[in-house]
């Protein structure tokens, strides 16, 4: 009897799971399954990145965790799943206006999902992944006139190649700069600019003569990025031999753009690229650029002010704006002896001679620009450009709409500003919406790869003209963002430049009287001292009050015909 009981207990013990036994491997969470479930919920709108107007760090961390686990497993199927996330574009169901789309995009942050997926894809070295990605650059649909999945996928691949560690990826980017359709060539050059190396400078210099303005902009950006580590005199660099020849050749070609390019965004990119090099040799080129800029009869974008600020930062001089003589005199008297001194090492005592202290603290990214964009229904009206030279939108006779022209110009602007420039966008029709905000206030967004991609690929393309013109509330929002005044020790202006782009008189909002709007803006800006520039379209009778408003607030006005 006892023997039977012992055997029964032994059989039972063998049948029960051991307390210390490990869980089978297949019971562990599958990273691919988890990311797939997340992505499906995201596409359905069940996942949002903002709570109560602020980005939710836990939501961001969870997605990072999912993608890290998938990329680490490093299989071809995992790469396919990450690529799906790298091109994801959730749509706002039932959205009928730009305002609804802006709110939806702000909460969903598709730019964050795509950028994160693209970053993780760069780390995957499974043998099939890179050839599979590169094949998408030769898909048939990339040359179609209408945007399609092939083009969207090709753009994503170009962004993945930017910073990719393989030589093959770098060679494919160079090839794409010359062989792809213009729209995709821009993305290729821009991607190459993000990881530009000295060896690419001759290729980039050649692209400075390209007929497409955006190619010239991207190439100029890349030259400054490539040259800076080798010629930056604040880092003690003193190039000689072939490197010196390459530097001087780059300065020569960028100077040509700063002086003579017809597109102001190209001139801006070339100027910032020169400043990025942080060396004495760029100063005469920038002075010549400022001289040419001051002679232009129409310049709503204040390029001369940008050049003036860059020169002050480079030289440590404080010069009254509006004239070239002081800069020429300065360089004639001090150019021969001017030296760019290295930045002091951490903990090192400050140099007694602080004449060039400004140079040590140079931030060419100091632009703090807010754009107020009119996307009321009238911006959908067709227009024919009547004069050249006033805009980069096209030659006289070009057929377009007001909205298309604005978007085209702003895209060039976004590309031409340097990394780190601070900006935001206020869009208005009957209501007012902000591109990016935290806690129900506009945020000063630093331009980088991710924010540019969001602006170029989501925000600007998603704007649709609709509704009446509530200009007053838009200006109130913009000026409220500026802080309580530059001279209040507790409050600083959030930005120093405001661009108002509109096509007509105010027709909605608490104040529609033109003179009253001018009066209130003038009073609100009395301490802030924000430069307000106005660019207008349409009937001059409707927009004439914006010229005086710009002049009263230190800005300029141009009417596009």
Secondary structure, DSSP 8 states (H G I E B T S, - for coil): -HHHHHHHHHHHHHHS--TT----GGGS--HHHHHHHHHHHHHTT---SEETTEE-HHHHHHHHHHHHHHHHH--HHHHHHHHHHHT-----TT--SHHHHHHHHHHH-HHHHHHHHHHHHHT---HHHHHHHHHGGG-GGGG-SS--HHHHHHHHHHHHHTT-S-HHHHHHHHHHHHHS-HHHHHHHHHHHHHT--GGGHHHHHHHTT-SSHHHHHHHHHHHHHHHHHHH-GGGT----HHHHHHHHHHHHHHHHHHHH-S-HHHHHHHHHHHHHH-STTHHHHHHHHHHHHHT-S--TT-HHHHHHHHHHHHH-----TT-SHHHHHHHHHHTTT--------TT----S--TTHHHHT--TT--EEEEEEE-SGGGGSEEE---SSS-SS-STT-EEEHHHHHHHHHHHHHHHS-TT-EEEEEEESSSEEESSEETTEE--EE-SHHHHHHIIIIITTT----S---HHHHHHHHHHHT-S-TTBTTB--S-SEEEEEESS---SSS---HHHHHHHHHHHTTTT--EEEEEE-S-HHHHHHHHHHHHHTT--EEE--
